[in-house]
Amino acid sequence: MDALAPGRGPDVRFPRDHAKIASPGAPSSRHPPDARGRAHKKTIDTHSTSWYSCQQGGSRSTRLISAQAFLRGVDSAQAFLRGVDSAQAFLRGVDSAQAHLRGVDSAQAHLRASIAEQWSPRRFEELPTTRSFMFTQKDLDKLRHELTGPLLQPGSTGYAAATTIDNGRIRLQPGVVVLAATTRDVVCALRFAKEHDAKFTVRSGGHSAAGYCLNEGGVVLDMTGMRGKTFNARNGTLHAQIGNTWSDLYVYLTNTGTGLIPVGGGCPTVGIPGFMLGGGVSFVSRSYGLSVDNLISIDIVTPDGEVRRLSAASSSKEDLDLFWACRGGCGGNFGVVIAFEIQLHKPHTDKMLVGQIRYPIEIAEELLGFYNEWIQKAPRELAVYGYMGNAVNPAQPQQGFKSIGLTPIFNGDTAQGMDLIAPILRFKNISISLYEMTLPDFELMNGSVTLVKGRQAYIRSAFLRPEGFNPQVAKILPDFMRRAPSADSLMVWSHCGGKIGDVPRDETAFWHREAPFLWELKAIWKNDYEMVDNVDWAYAFGDALEDHMSGAYANYIDPLLHDWQTKYYGDNYAKLCEVKKQCDPTNFFRFQQSIGSDFQPSTNQPLDLSPLFRTYADQPRMGARA
């Protein structure tokens, strides 16, 4: 194959019709005969001569023998010609294989160019040199002796699991991981990191969109071992440590038999602290407000190592301000939260009307145009979330296609709920799945839809203005989804409003009280070389919706979001900075987009993607020398 000219093999042609075979001594006009061609020509010439002799005369027996010999020669020639056909088929296969290999070469060249583009300096202009903290064995032995829970180092059992999160794009390797079992472990880990001037981050559910729960070379405090829960039936409250996921709480509360529910997350594997500290938009937020609106108290270890309980009844202004900041100001900024006291609610009925409706993406503009008007009249008890992405054909499960979906949740009587959602059932659909079940059961059943599950992801978000699904937005969404580089990418939106808007903007740190919708875009892909195309697509998607946004959601934190301070926190950001300076004057709790950070990603094209690969922007600490 290597000797063939690029793009084609030898052009060999032998016609079937003997009358068209070149006469003796007449070489082919296209291909000079080689040794094999001359041998075959000699065979044909011999058989032609035998046939000629047979026709000219001789005895009957002689003519018969000659005829038989000739026919054997014909059989031999036909066999040869069949061999030629087979050879030609083989050579056509060679041509096809060469074309395929040229395609492979082209794909490899594209891959090399793509990888080079990803790792070229212009895409990672600000990528800092990471600093790996080296702890002496004596220091580690001392810390291990103080801890109740395990201390993990690279290579030890459990380290890989503790440093793996939902977003597989994040591959940061801390120097040590402390698996906290008690509040004392938290205090010890915090003191150790401060003494060694080490990077320090806190991991709970492992769903940080940007991987800010991990760091490179420092200390990670893993809270997943602290899952204590205490239910107070008389007050309808739950005290829960932050190692719990929403799944843990849903199962625990279901087993109480009371029917009480928290204002919790729709993804059951998400940890409770990240969800709550950023605000917490829930399926029942229109009925009961945000998760932070139902937060009674917070137990927190502050940067000075003190354990405090914060609540609206706190006596000091400093604690009151800190309680305000922790309700919407996000985690990782003010200390290590170790537990929450949460107000629970009894739904209007034991079971809710819930479900999923999937429509072909071709009707997206028509459906969203109707939804934009219809949903404004919905009662607070009804929330109708949305989805855009791949769906499975129930009749052919192996077949996937782009779709748009609506997810109704009605906190009330099923019959009344059916009447309310009847208009959206009339549109051409792919499937309708409606259930009468408890909200925790639905969240456990439905919550895996948006998981990244170890693939790679880049996540964007925005709150939409009133009447956010206007004709322009209704066109942008399906247009971009059809152009997604990966079939795994998706968009979901939360239906806000209702009780959320009853709370003044400055009563908690959560700013976006008046936004009717919150969308989250997840660009999801499998291989490293696919990153640039998917990130660029998601970034352009968000930019296309910029004029229709009123801000972004810090729980879906985006390292490439420009002017993130205002978009996340609005006019509350100034007060958050004041609380931060008061609570953490040396800025020990910090990360790339922490409160008070000066980090601002560039908007120049092509995008600098280095912020996607780090937790720290290497900013100087407040009050420290540069």
N, C-alpha and C positions, 0 to 999 in steps of 0.2 A: 504493500500500500504506500510505503514511503517513497517508492520510485515513481509513483504516478504524478503527473502534472497537477498542480493545485486546481481543484474544482472539477476535474473530469478524469476518467480512465481512458484506456485505448479505445478507439472507435472501431469495433470489429463487426463486419456485416457479411453474412453468407446467405444468399437467397435460396429459397426452397426449390424454385423452378430450375431444373437442369438446363433448360434451353437458354437461361440467362447467365449460366456459368461461363466465365471467360474462356475463350478458345485457347488451345495450347499455344504457349508463347506470347500470350497477350497479358501483360501485367496489369494489375488494378491501377486505375488512374488516380486513386486516393491514397492507397497504402501499398508501397513496394513490398512484395512477398518476402517474408522471413523464411527461415529454414522449415518451420512447421507448415507455412503456407505452400512452399514449394513441394513438400512431401504430399500434402493433400491434393495439390494440382496434379501431381504425377499419378495418384490413385484414380482420380477422375478421368484423366487422359487414358489410362490403361483400360478402364471399364468402357469408355467410349469406343476405343479401338476394338475391344472384344465384341461389342454390339455391332459395329460396322462389319467385322469379319463374319459374324453370324448371319448378317443380311446378304452377304455377297455370294455365298454358296457353300460348298463342302457337303459331305455326306449328311444324311438325316441325323445319324447318331452324333456326328461331330457338331452339327448345328444345335442339337438338343443339349449336349454337354456345354457348348459355348453359351447357350442361352441360360442354362442353370448357373454357370459361373458368373455370367453378367448379372443375373438376378441377385446372386449372393453379393456381388459387388454393389448393386443398388442398395441392398439391405445394409451393407457396411457403410455406404455413403449416407443413407438416411439416419443410421445410428450416429454417424459423425455429426450430421447436421443437427440432430437432437442435442448432441453434446455442445454444439455451437450455440444453440438456443439457450441451453442451461448456462453456458459461459457468459452469454450476453446478459441473461437475467442476473447472474452473479455480478457482472461489471456494473449493471444498473444499480444493484445493491451497494456496490462500492461507491458509485457516484452519490447515492443517497447518504451513505455513511459519512463520506467526505463532507457533504453539505451539512450534515448534523454536527460533525466535528468543527466545521467552520462556525456554526451557530454556538457550539460550546466555547470555542475560542473567543467569539464575540461576547458571550455572556461572562466569561472569565475576565475579559478586558474591562467590561462594564463593572463587574464586581470589584476588580482592583481599583478602578477609578472611583467607585463609590466609597470603598474603604479609605482610599487616599483622601477623598473629599471630607469624609467624616473626621479623620484624624489630622487634617491639615491645620496648620496654625491659625488660618483665618476663621475656622469654625470653633476653635478652642483657644482664643486669644488670651483669656484670663485664667487659664487652668493653673492653679498654684502648685508648687512642689509640696507634696504631702509630708507631714512630719510624723514619724512613727515614734511614739513614746516608749522608751525602754525602761521598764521597771525592774529593779534588782530582785533577785529571788528572795532576799531577806525581807524586802518591802512587801512582796506578794505573800510570803508565809505569814507575816504579821497580820495582813488584811484577812487572809483566809482563817486565821485563828479567831479573829473578831466576829466573823460572819456566822450566821445560822445557816444561810443558804449557800449553794456551791459558788465557786469562783472558777470561771472558764477562761482558758487561753487558747490561741490558735493551735489546732491539732487535737485538743482534748475532746472527749465525748460530750456531745451536746452543743459544742461551739457553733458548728455549721447551722444547726436548727435555730439557734438563738440569733444568728446574724442573717437569716433568710426571711424576707418579708414578701408580701403579696406581689409587689412590683419587682419582677426579676431583673429589671434594668439596674437596680441598685445592688452594688457588689462591694460595699465598704467593709473593711476589716479592722475592727477595733482591737486595741492591745489586750484588753481584758473585758469580760462580761460578768457582772455580778447578778446572780439570780436571787433577788431579794425574797426573803420569807417573812421578815418582820420589819416594823418601822425602824428598829435599831439598825438593821442592815442598810436601809436607805441612808440613814445619818452617817454610818461608817463609810459607805461608798462615796458620798458627797464630800466628806472630810478628806478622804484619800485623794480624790481628784483635785481638790483645792491645794492640798499640800504639795502635789507633784505638778501643779500648773497644767493639768491634762485636760484635753477635750472631754466633755461630759454631756451625754444625751440619755434620754429615757425612752425605753421601748415598752409598749403594752400589747395592743392587738396586732401590730405589724402592718398597718394599712396606711402609713404615711405616704401621701401621694408623691412626695419628692424624696423620701428616704431620710428625712431629718431626724428620725429616731435612732439612726446609726451614725457612726463617725469613723474616720480613718486614724487608727493608731492610739486612740484614747480609751476612755472608760464608757461602757454602755451599762446602764442600770436597767435590768430586765425585770418588769413587775408582774409577769404572767403567773408567778407562783402565789401572789397575794390575791386570793379569790374569796375572802370571807364575806358572808352576807347575813344580815339580821333584819327580819321582817317584823314590823310593828303593826299588828292588826287593828289596834285601837285607833291609831292615828292615820292608818293607811299610808305608811312610809316604809322605805327600804334603805338600810345603810349598807353600802357595798364598797368593797375595796376595788382598786382600779385594775387589778389583773383580770377582772371579769370581762367577758364579751357580752354582747346583747343576747346571744344565744343562752349563755349561762343564766342570765336574769329571767328570760322568757320561760325557760324550763322550770326554774326555781319557783317563780310566781304562779305558774300553772299548777304546780303541785300543792300550792296552798289551798286551792279550791275556792278562792275568793272571787276570781274573775278580774282582779285588779291588774292594771297594766301601767307600765311607765311610758313616758314620751321618749321612745327609743328609736334606734336606727333600723332602717329597712334591710340592711345587710347584717345578718346575725353574727358573723365572725369578726366584726369590727369591735375594737375595745371601747369601753364606755368613756374613758377620759378624753381622748381626742375629739370624739363626737360632741361631747357636752361642752367642753371648754371653748369650742369654736362657735357655739350657738345651738346646733342640734335641730335640724329640720326633719320632722317625722311625718308619717302617714296621718297622724292625728293632731298635728300642730294647728290645723285650722280650728279644731275643737278645743284644744287645751294649751296652745301656745308652744313656744320653743322648749327644748329640753332645759336650757338655762333658766327659763321662767318657772320651772318646777324644781329648782335646786334649792334645798333648804339650808344646807351647810356643806362646807368643804374642809377636810382635814389636809393640811399641807405642811411640808418641810420647806422652810424658806432658806435662802442662801446662807444665812448665819447658822444653820443647823437646828433651829428651833422648830418644834412641832406646834402648829397653831390650828385652832378651829375657827373658821370664818363663817359669819352668817349676817343676816340683816340685824340681828340683835347684838352684834359685837360692840364692845364699849369704846374701843379706840378708833380714831379717824383713820389711822393707818390700816387697820384691819378691815374697816368698812370700804375703804378705797380698793384694797386688794380683793375683797369679795366682789366688788363691782367689776374690776378688771378681769377676773377669772371667769366671768360670765360673758363670753364672747371675744375675749382677748387672746384666746388660743393657748395651747400648752407649750412648754419649753421656755417660757418667758420669765416666770416669777418664782419658780420653785418646783418641788416634786409633790404633786397631789397624790395622796395615798388612799383617800376614801371620799365618797359622796353620800349625803343623805337626800333622798329623792322623794318627792310627792307622787303618789300613785293615783290612778283614776279608775272609776267604775264606768265602763262604756254604757251607752244608752240601752243597748240590748246585749244579751249574753254572746251572741254571734253577730258578725258584721257581714254585709254584702261586699265581697271582694272578687277580684278576677283580672283577667287579661284579655284584651281584644287586639288582634293583629289584622292590619290592612295592607294591601299592596302599596308600595311606595308611589306608584303612579297616581294615586288619588290624594297624595300628601297635601298639595296646595288647597284642594277643595275641602278636605277634612279640617285642616288647620284654620282655614277661613271661617268655617262654621264654629269650631272649638273656641276661637278667639272671642266671639260674641256670646256664645252660649254659656261659657264657663263663668262669665262675670255675674250671672244671675244665680249661680249655685249656692245653696245654703252652706253654712260653716261645717255642717256634719258630712258634707261630701267633698272629697278630694279626688281629682282625676289627674294622675301622673302620666308622663309620656315616655316613649321609647322610639329610637330610630336605630336600625342596624339589621343584622342578619336574622332571619327567622327560619324555622324548619317547617316544611310542608307535612302536615299530619298524615297525609296519604302516602307520602314518599319521604320518610325520615332522613334518608341519605341526601336529600336535595335541599339546599339552602338558597335563600334569595333575600334581597333588600326589602325591608318592611318598615312600616310605622305602626306604633302600638299605643293604646291607651290603657291605663290601669286604674279602674275605679275602686274607691274604698268608701263605703257609706257607714257612718257611725249611727245606725238606727235600724228601723224595721225593714226587712228585706223587700217586702211588697212596695213600700214607699220608695226605696232605693231603685227598684226596677223601673218604676214610673219616671224617676228623675233621669236615669241614664238611657231611656228608650230612644231618644233622638240619635245617639251615637251608635246604636245597634242597627240603624237603617242603612248605613253606608256599606258599600261592597266590602266584604271582609274575607280574610283567609281562615280565621278561626275565632271562636268566642268561647272562653272558659270562665264561667262564673261560679262562685262558691258561697256557701253560707258557713262561715267558720270564725273562730276566734282570731283576733289580730295577731297574737304571737304565733299561732299555727301558720297563718298566711306568710308572715315574715320568715319563718323557718323554711317554708316551701319555696318561696319566691326569691329569697335574698341572694342566691348565688349567681343571678343573671349578670351582674356587673363586675364580678370578680375578675382580676387579672390572672390569677392562678399561676404565678411564676413566670408568665410571659413578660415581655417588656412593654412599658406603657409611658406615655406622656399625657398629662391630664390638665385640662383647662376648664374654666367655669365662668359664669356671669349671671347676675340678676338682670332680668328683663324689665323694661319700663312697663307701665300699664298698657293694656292692649298689645302686649309684646309680640304676639303671633300675627302681626299685621301682614299684608300681602308681600312686602319685601322680605321679611323673615321667613314667611311660608315658602318662598321661592329659594332662598339661600340654603335652607336646611337640606331638602332633598337633593339639590344640585351638588352640594359638597359631599353628601353621603354616597352618592353614586360614584364620585371620583376618589373615594377612599382607597389608598394604596393597599390596605389590608382588609380582608373580609371580616376580621375579628373586631374592628373598631366599632364604637357605638356612641350614641348620645342618649342621655336620659334627662328629663326635667321634673322638678318637684313643683307641685301646686301649693303656693304659699297663701298669704292673706289671712282672713278670718281673725282668730284670736291673736295671731302674731302681731298684727297692726294695732292692737289695743294698748300695747305697752309703749310709752314714749321712747324715742331713739336714745335719749341720754340716761335712761334708767338702768341700762346695762351697757356693756361695751359693744354689744351687737348692734350695728348701725342700720342694716337694710330691712327695716320693719315694714316698709310700704311696698316692697317689690312683690308682684303677683306670682312670678315664676323664677325658678333657679335652674339653669341648665348646667350639666356636667358632660364634657366631651372626653372620651377615653380613646386615644389612638393606641391600638394594641398590635404588637407584631412579635415575631418569634426569633428572628436572626439579627445579629449585630449590624450586618450590612444594610438592613432595611430601615435603620433608625432615621437617617436624614430625611428620606422621602416622607416618612410618617410624621415626624416632628414638624417639618415644613408645612405639610398639609393641615395639621391641627392648628398651627400658629396662624396660617392664612384663614382658616375657618373662623377662629376667634376674631381676627381683624375685620372680617367681612361683617360681623355682628356688632362691631364697636359702637356704631351710632345708635344702636337699640339697647345698649347696656346702661345700667345704673350703678354698676360696681361688680365685685367678684367675691367669692366665698373662700375665706381663709382655710376652711377645712379641706378644700380641694387645692391646696397651695401650689403655686405655679412659679418655678424659679425664673421663667422667662417673662413674667408679667411686668411691664413697665408701669411706674407710678403705683406700685402695689400697696404702699402705705395708705393712700387715699382710697383706692379701689376696695381694699379689704375693710377699712375701719372708718372711712368718712371723717366727719368732724370730731369723732371720738379719739382720733389718733393722738392728738396733743395731750389729752389727759392720760392716755395709756403710757406715754413717754414719761410723764411726771411720776406716775405710780411706779414705773420701772426704776427710775433713778432713786426713788425713796426706798424701795424694797431691795434692789440689787445694785448698789452704787458702783460696784466694780464690774458690772456687766458679765458676771460669771455664767449665767444662763443666757447663752446666745447661740445663734445660728445665722445662716445667710439672710433670712428674712425675719429675724426676731425684732421685737419692739425696740426702736432706737437705732437700728442698723442703717448705715448710709448706702448700703448696696443698692445699685440700680442696674438692671440688665440693659445691654445695648439693644437698640431697635434697628441698627444698621444691617443691611443685607450683604452677603449671606449672614445668617444669625450666628452669633458666638454661642455655641452649645455647652461650653465648659460649666456654666452654673448647674446643669443637670447632673453633674458628677461629683458634687461636693455638698457637705453640710455647712462648712464654714467659708466665709468670704475673706477670712484672715483680716477682718477689721480690728483696729485697736480697741481695747476695752475702754469703757467710759471712765474717765478720771485717770487712766494710765498713760504713760508716755508713749508717743508714737515711735 
